[in-house]
Structures are given as structure tokens and as C-alpha cells.
Amino acid sequence: MPSPTALITGGNTGIGKETAVGLARDGMQVVITSRDRQRGRAAVEEIRARSGSDGVEVMELDLADFHSVRSFAGAYLASHDRLDVLVNNAGLIQTSRTETVDGNETTFQVNHLGPFLLTQLLLDRVRESTPSRIVVVSSGAHKQARRGLDFDDLQSERHSGPLGSSWWAAQPWGFGVYAKTKLANIYFTRELARRLEGVDVTANALHPGFVASRFGRDGDTGRLGNIAMVLGRPFAISQEKGALTSIFLASSPEVEGLTGGYWYKCKPAEPTAIARDDEAARRLWAVSEELVATSA
């Protein structure tokens, strides 16, 4: 039987790279994605060296461009017969509103619409590879989206909305939008799991913890975001620890057949009541289908 194949978006850095190391070490064939070819190649060399596996490769993917998502999916399907594990890991946070080439708010597209489209395009290959798994990296930040999603303003053209009297409320514009996209990740996972009932494919979301990585520190969050990340670093866990739940959900026999869950520290956790609103999850799915269809 061939080795299982895992695809990890954003696997060239942070917990995505650590997830790749872990799964390659476990004997999986690993494909990581990267927006930057040079960084992707460097990451592959590191992952191979640390895992002791040559079965690691990189493919270019930009979730902020639906054309790139479709091109990537076509290239993957043409070159890979299996997709046993799909880890939707890549994410973004910003402090000001920008739009993608497809006309969507950038954080919303990179964190939700891009992974949504990618999963749809690869889902038949996932089904053909059963038993298989889909893992979605969400965040405890979803708890800050206390009023849920504003379906009249999914593109965040108005203010991102109140987050309550917390540290998050004092942060730049993009933290509120980020929180809502992490809520969208949970909605997507729950509805995907519902639609895959009766198929030997599981879908689970997770909170990796507050991780000491480059996330939010490469210019997207601006100076204030950089300061916040640096100040919080002493309280953060390592990238290796941050990847443990992704690796667990992707490979552990303990979660075989378990689907639709939200996990933290390799254990089931409970998202907010708003995140368990399955009517909102179905509504987001329908809207997302319409938004990605415009790029077809």
C-alpha cells in the first residue's frame, strides 16, 4: 500500500512547517504550499533534513488569488493520485482593509474563501483516498467574534464590529476581522463534516494555542501589531508545540472516525455557542459558494 499523502497549505513556515516535519517523520508523503518559490524550496530542504524523509515537495499557491487556487488544484490532481490528509493551515492578519484581485477583503479570502475553494476542488481526490482527513487550523480568537458574522458585511466594508471589553478590542482593525474569519473556519468545518456524513472522510478544526512564530510579524499587522506580538512572546508556546494538535488530528488513530469537532491540546474543546450555530454555518457555505463561483 502506498504511503499516505498530506497536503499542508502554508507549510513553508511556522506551525505549518512543523506539521510537515511531524507528518514526514511519521512516513507520509508531504506536499507543502508556499506563495514564494525560494522560501518554499528552502523549507523543503529543512523539512527533509529534520524528518529524515525525501518524500517532501513544494507547490506554489496564493490563496489571495482564486486563479492560483484553481491552477494549483489542477496541477495537484494531475500529479498526485492520493490526498489522504488536507491541512488548511495558511492564514493572514492585517491592520487595514485591502482587497484581493478577486475583489474580496483579503483576510476573509485568505483565511476562509481560498481554503473553501481549495477544499471543494480537491474533495473528490480526498474521497477517493478514504479513510482520509481534513484539518482546519482555526483559533481561540473566534471567541472574540461575540456577535457572530455580519452577513450584510462579510467583506468588512464597515467597521469590524465590537469585540467586547478585552485586550482584543484595543487592537488594530484587523484583529476583529481575523477573529471573524476564525469563526468562519469553524462554521466551514462543521458544515463540511455534516455534508460528508456517511463518507469515510473526517473534518475537524483546532486551536493551536498562542504560538511564538512569525505570524503577524512580517508587516501585515503594522507596527502596533508587531509590538503586541513581541510583548506576548514570553507567554507563547513553541512552534513545535503549536503544531501538535494538527499532527494529532492528521495522523492519530485515536481520532479515527471522529468528525465535526473543535480541538485544543490534542483534546476535544468547546467553541462558543455562536460557533455552534449550524444555521449560520449553512448560510456561510451558501454565500461562499456564490463568491467563489465568480472566479470560475
N, C-alpha and C positions, 0 to 999 in steps of 0.2 A: 504494500500500500504506500502511495507517495506521501511525503511529509506534508502536513497541513501548511497552508499559505495564509499569512496575515498581512493585511494592508493597514498602515498607520499613517493618517494624514498629519502633516507637521512633525514627522518623525526625525527631522534633522536637528532638533533642539529640545531642551527642557525635558519634561516628563515623557514626551513622545519618543525622544531618543532613548531614554531609559527603558521605556516599554519595549522598544525594538531590541535592545540588548537582552532583556529578560526573555523575550519570546524566541529570539535566535538561539540563546543559550539552551532553551528547552527543546530545540530541534526543529523549530518551524522555519520555513522559508519566509523571509520578511521583505516586504516592499514598503519603503518609506516614501513620502512625498515631500517636496520642497519647492518653494517658489524660485529659489536661487540655485542654479545648477552647480556652481562651485561649492557652495555651502553643503549642498546635498551630497556631493561626492566626498567631501571631507568627512561628513557624518558617517557615510557608509564605511570608510576605512576605519574609523574609530569603533563603530559597532562590530565590525568583523574582528578587529583585534581584541576587543574586550570580551566578546562572546565565544570566540574560537570557531566561528562559523563563516563559511564563504557564501552561504545562501542568503545574502543581503544585497538589495539593489535599490536604486532611487529612480523615481519618475517625477517629472515636473508637473505641478498642479498649483493653480491660483484660484482659490475659492471665491475671490472677488470678481471673477470673470466666468460667466456661465459657458462661454465658448471654450475656455480652458477646461472646465469641468467635463464638458461633453467630449472634447478631444482626448482628455486623459482616460475617460471611461472606455472610449473606443479602442485606445491603444492597449489598455489593460486587458480588455476582453479578447483582443486579437493575440495577445502574447501569454496569457495565463489561463490554464484550464480549470483552476480551482480558486475559490475565495472562501476559506474556512472561517476567517475572523476579519471583520472590518472594525477598526477602531477610529471613530470620528473624534480625533484629538485636537486638531488645529483650532486656534481661537485668536481673538483680537480684542483689544480695548483701546478706545480713543477718548480724547477730551473735547473734541469739536466734531460737528457733523460734516461728513463728506459723503459723496455718492460714488458708487461703482460705475463702470462702463455700462452696466445694465440698468442704471437709474435707481438702484436701491440704496438705502442707507447702509454704509459699509459694514458696520458691526453686525447688523441684522443679517446681511448676506453672508459674510464670512462665517459667523457663528451658527447660523440656522439655515438659511436658504441654500447655500452652497452644499453643506453636508446633506440636506434633504434631497437635493437633486442628485448628488453623487450616489446616495444610497438607492434611490429609485433606479438609476441607470445600471447599477451592479447587482440589483436584488435577484435577478434570475440566476446569476452565477452563484450567488450565496445559497439559493435554494438547491441548486444542482450539487452543492458541496456538503449537504447535510450529513451529520449534525453540525450546524455552524452557528456562529455567534456574531452579534452586532453590539458594540460597546460605544457608548456616547459619554464623552467627558463633559459633564455639566459642572456645577459649582454650588457650594453653600451660599454663594451670593444670590441665588434665586430667592432666598428668604427676604431679601431687601425689596423685591418687587411685590410690595404688600397689597397693591390694588390690582394685581394681575396684569394682563396685557390689554392695552387700549386698541381694540380692533379698528377704531377710527383713526388711529395714528401709529400704525406699526412701523412706519418709516421715520418716526421721531422728528417730524417737521415742527412740532410744538416742543415745549419743554419736556424733558424726560419724565417728569412727574415726581411727586413727593415720595421720599423713601422712609419717612419717619425720623424721629429724633435720635439719630445714631451717627457714628463716625462716617458711614457711607453718605449720609445726607449732606455732609460738609465737603464732599469730594467733587471733582470736576464733573461736568455734564456727562461724560462717557461712562462713569461708573453706574449711573442709573440705567442707561441703555444696555450696558453689559449685563446687569442683573436680570433684565427682562429677556435677553437672549438666552441666558442660562435657564430661566423658567421655560422658555420655548424648547430647549433641549429636552427637558423632562416631559413636556407635552408630546413632543415628537416620539420619544422613546415609548411612552405609554400607548399611544395610538398605533405605532408600528407593531408593538407586541400584540395588541388586540387584533390587528389585521393579519398577523402571522399565526393566529391560533390554529392548531391542527397541523402546522408545518414544523418540522424539527429545526427551527431557527429561533434562537432566543435574542431578546433585545433588552439591555439593561443600561441605566445611567449611573453616574457616580460623581461623588465629590472627592477630588484628590487631596484636599487639605490646602492650607496656605503654604505654598511651596517656594523655596528660595531658588528662583530661576530668573531668566532674562525677561520673562513675561511682564509686559507693562513697563519695561525699562529701556526700550530701544527707540524711543522717540514718539510712540503713538500716544502716550498719556501726557506728554509735555513735562515741564519742569516740576510742577506740583505733584504729578503722578510719580515721577522718578523719586522725589523726596519721600513720598509716602511709602513706596516700596522699600527704599533703603532703611527707613526708620523701623519698618515692620520686620525686616530681615532677621533680627535676633529671635523672633518668635516663630520663624518659619521652619518647616521640615526640609530635609534634603530632597533633591530631585529624585534620587533613588527611592526614597520612602514614598514620595508623591506618586510614583508610577506603580506601586504595589497593588493597588486596587484594580487598575487597568489590566495588569498582568493576570491577577487572580480571576477576574471576570472573563478574560480571553482564553484561559487555559485550565483552570482548576476543575477537576471532576466534581468538586463539592457543589458547583452551581449548575451542573448539567440539568437541563430541563427547566430551570428557574428563569422566569422572564417578566418583563414589565416593572422591574424593581429599581430602587434607588439605593446605592451602596456607599459606605464610607468606612475606611479602615478595614476593608475586606469583610464587612458585615452589613446586613440589611439595615437601612436607616429610613426614617420617615420624612419625606419632604413636607412642605407646608400644605395646609388644607387647600390653598389656591392652586398649588401644583398638582393636586389630586382631582382637579376639576376636569373630568373626561369629556364633558361637552365642549369646554374651551379647547381641549386637545383636538377634538374632531373638527372644530371650526378653524383652528390654525392650520390643520392639514389641508382643508379645502382651499383656504386662501393661499397657502404655499403652492399648491398645485397650479393655481391660476398665475401666480407670479413667476414661477419657473417656466411655465408654458410659453411666456412671451419671448423666450430665448430660443425656442425650438426652430 
